[in-house]
Amino acid sequence: MGEWKRHRILMVSDFFYPNFGGVENHIYYLSQCLLKLGHKVVVMTHAYNNRSGVRYMTGGLKVYYVPWKPFLMQNTFPTFYGTLPIVRTILIREKISLVHGHQAFSTLCHEALMHARTMGYKVVFTDHSLYGFADAGSIHMNKVLQFTLAEVSQAICVSHTSKENTVLRSGLPPEKVFVIPNAVDTAMFKPAPERLSSHEIVIVVISRLVYRKGADLLVEVIPEVCRLYPNVRFIVGGDGPKRVRLEEMREKHSLQDRVEMLGAVQHSQVRSVLITGHIFLNSSLTEAFCIAILEAASCGLLTVSTRVGGVPEV
């Protein structure tokens, strides 16, 4: 074994703080752990509202909020070569030795990987999601994946299901793809000191209220469960386009006192919401891993989930 090498790593994704979600948390915590190991880490993402330019986070994590506006689902407009000057500048200025792209649906990630490979850098890609093969969006995405991952050094997936999916979609040789399950900081997610009363059962849902996360299933399930079990109460944390449907369901069935809508929950507040409940419900239609289930289990909740993607492995 030669001398242990300190890397200078550039993390690239369209998804980062102040946006909330699994990918955002993953990049942040991975960066913090790499910094603790003595590596240099820089994050590149697009500008969020008035957050533009260079910011510093905990532990000296440097973040470039590149001044591009997102055009769809927090993604920047795909330009292929429009990003080359800024990517090249950051790679040279920060003396980067390794580029790590996150999430197949991030255009910024694809472009940075492509430019970095062109310039001869080592690149790693982490896929956080499962995608199909039949709908128009997935077909185009898979073509892009084959193109940008053709020269990738290694790829990481978050579950074995996710690995099979990525290998099929991108045409990568399976020996280049590694499975590293997501982790949770158990110091942050501790169970409640006292046991909750069992007079009523509280079911907690924390997720983005979008189609993929099964928000429409919740609209159907919640009134039925409330009808069958008068001692059940729901707490729903999260925001998204499907929030309106949940609000309408609450009005229609007069469940205002039994379904509490919290809106967007900051990650630092997630534990305090989780420990108020007995059961954590995840209704995702597709999921590569689902960190939320780990967080809930770490807080001592029973978890109920749809059997999709990597969830059975969790």
N, C-alpha and C positions, 0 to 999 in steps of 0.2 A: 504493500500500500504506500503510495506516494504521500506527500504532505497534503493535509486537508485544505481544500481550496475555498477561499471566501468568494462568494458570488456577488455580483451586482445585478439584481433582478428587476425587470420591468414587468409589473402586472398590468394587463390591458383588458378593459371591459367597458361596455356602455353602462353597466349596472354597478353603481357604487353609491356610498353615502352622498348626499342626504336621502337618497331613495332607500326604501326598506325592503328587505327580502333575504332569502337564503343565500343567493349568490353574493350579495353585498356583504353579508356577515362573514361568509366564507373567505372572501378576499381579504377583508380587514383582519380577521383572526389569524389567517395563514401568514399574512405580512408581519403581524406582531410576533408570531413564533419564530419566523425567519430572522427578524431583527434581533431577538433574544439570543439566537444562535451565532450572531456576529456577522450576518450577511447585510448588505445594503439593499434596501427595497424602495422602489419608486412606483407609484400607481399612476396610470394614465386613463382618464375617462373624459366624457364631454361635460360642458358647462351645465349647471342646474340653476335655472332662473338667473339670479344675480350672483351666483357663486361661480366665478370665472378666474382663471389665472392659477398661481401656485399657492397651495395651502399646506400647512404642516399639521400632522395629527400626533396622537400619543406615541411616544418612543422615537420621535424623529422621522415618522413615516411621511415622505414627501409626496404630495398628490398634485398632478397636473390636471386642472379642469380646463381642457382645451375649448376655446370659444366657438364651438359649433352648437347649433340648436338641434335637439332631437326632433324627428319628424313623425315617428310612429312607435308607440310602445317603448318610449325612452331610448329608441335607437337613432343613431345619426344617419344621415342620408348616405347610401352607398355610392362612393365616387371612384373606387379602385385606386386612382393615383393622386387624388386631391389631398390625401393624408400623408403622402410620402415626405414632403419637406419637414413637417412637424415631428413625425416619427423619427426621421433621420437625425434631426436636431437633438431630440431627447436622448436617443441612443448614444450619440457621440458626446454630448455634454455630460451625461451621467456615467459615461464609460461602462455601459451595460455589458454584461457577459451572457445573460440568459433572458429570453423574453417568454413570459408565461401568460397565455391568453385564456380567458374564461368565457364560457357559454356560447353554444353554437349559434344562437340568434343575435349575437352582438356583431354588427357590421364593423365596428371599430376594431374588435378583436381579430376578425378575419384579415382586415387590411394590414394591421400591424404585424401579424404573423407572416403574411406574404412579403412585406417590405423587409422584415428582419431576415427572412430566409434569403432573399435576393442579396442582402448585404453580408451574408455568410455567418449570421448569428445562430446559436443554438436556440431552438424554440420548443416549448412544451405547451400542450393544450389540455384544458380540463373541460369536460362536457358535464353539464349539470342537469340535463333534461332528456326526456324521451320524445322522439318525434316519429310520426308515421311515414308511410311510403306512398300513400295514395292521393292525398289532397294536394292542391296546386302549390300551396306554401311550402309543404314539406319536400315536394319534388324539386323545386327550385333550390331550397336550402341544401338538400343533399348533393346537388350538383356543385354548389359553391364549396361545400365541405370537401368533396373529392379534389377540388381545385386547390384550395388553400392548405389542406392537410397532406398534400402529396409529398412534401419535403419535411414534415414535422419530425423532430427528433424522438419524442415520446408523447403519448397521450395518457391522460388519467381520467377514469370514470368513477362515479360515486357508488355504483353497485354492479353486480355481475349482470343483471338484466340490462343495465345501462351500457355495459361493455359490449354485450352482444348487439345491442341496437346501434351503437356507434360504429362497430366494425362492419356491420351490414350496410350502414348508410354511407360511410366514408371510404370503404375499400382499403382501410389501413390493415397491415398485417397484424394479426392478434398478438404476436409477441412484442409489439411496440406499445400495446395498450395495457395499462395497469389499473387494478381496482384498489382505490383507497377510500373506504367509507368515510362519510362526514363524521365529525366529532362535536361534542358539546362540552362547554366549560361547566363541570359539575359544581364548581365553587359558586357560580352565578345561579344555578338552578337547583336549589335545595328544597326539600319538602317543607310544608308548614310546620311550625313547632308544635301546635296542638291539632288534634284530629278534628275534622269538621263534624257538625251534628248530622245525624242520619235521618232527621225528620223530613228533610227535603233533599232531593238529589239535584245537584247543579252540574249541567253539561256545558263545557267550555268549547267554543270554536274560535280559533285565531288563524285567519288566513286572508290572503287578498281575495276580495269578493269578485271573482271573475269566473267565466264559464269553465276554464280548465280546472279550477279548484273545486268545481262541483257546487257552486252557489245555488244553481237551479234545483239540485237535489235537496239542499237545505230548505228551500221554499216549500217543497212537497213534504218533507219529513217532519219538520218542527211542529206544524199544527196537528199532525197525526199522533205524534208522541205526547203532546200536551193533552190531547183528547183522551188518550188511553191511560195516562198516568197523571193524576191531578197534583202529585207532589214533585213534579219535575219542573225545573227552571233552566232557561238557557242564557248564557252570556256570550255574545258574539262580538269579537274584536276584529277590526280590519276594515278596509275601505276598498272601493272599486266600483266599476260600472253596474254591478249587480246589486249594490246596496239598496237601490230604489225598490227592487223587487221584494227584498226582505222587509223593507219598511211597509210596503203595500200589503204583504201577507200579514204583518203584525196588526195593521189597521183592520183588515178584512175579517180576521178571526178574533179581534179584540184581545190580543195577547200582550198588550203594553206592559202589564205587571209581571209577565212570565218570560218575556224575551227582552233582555237588556242589550241595546246596541251601543257599543263603546266608540265606534269609529276607529280611525287609525291608532294603533298602539305602538309606542316607541319600544325598541328592543330592550331597553333598560327596564321597561315597565312590564314586560311579558310575564316574568315570574310572579309578580304581585297579582296579576290577573289569573294565572294558572292555579295558584294555591287557594283560590276561592271556590274551586270546583272539585267534583269527585271523578268525573269522566271527561276525557278529551276526545272530541269527535273530528275526524278528518274525512272529508267527502270528495277528495280529488278524483278526477277522471283519468289523469295520467300523472305519474310521479316517479322520478328516478330514485329518490331516496326518502325525502321528507324529514328534515331536521326537526320540524315542529313536534313530531311524535317523540323523538329522543328527548327534547326539552321537557315535554309533558311527563314522560316516564321518569325522568330525572327528578321532577318535582313530586313524584309519588302518585300521579294520576293513573287510572286505568285508561287505556286508549282503545278506541273503536275506530276502524278505518275501512275504507273501500279496499278490496284486494287488487291493487293495481301496481304495475311496474316493480320497483325495488322495495315496496312497503313490506311484503312478507319477509324479506331478508333482515329488515330493521327489527 
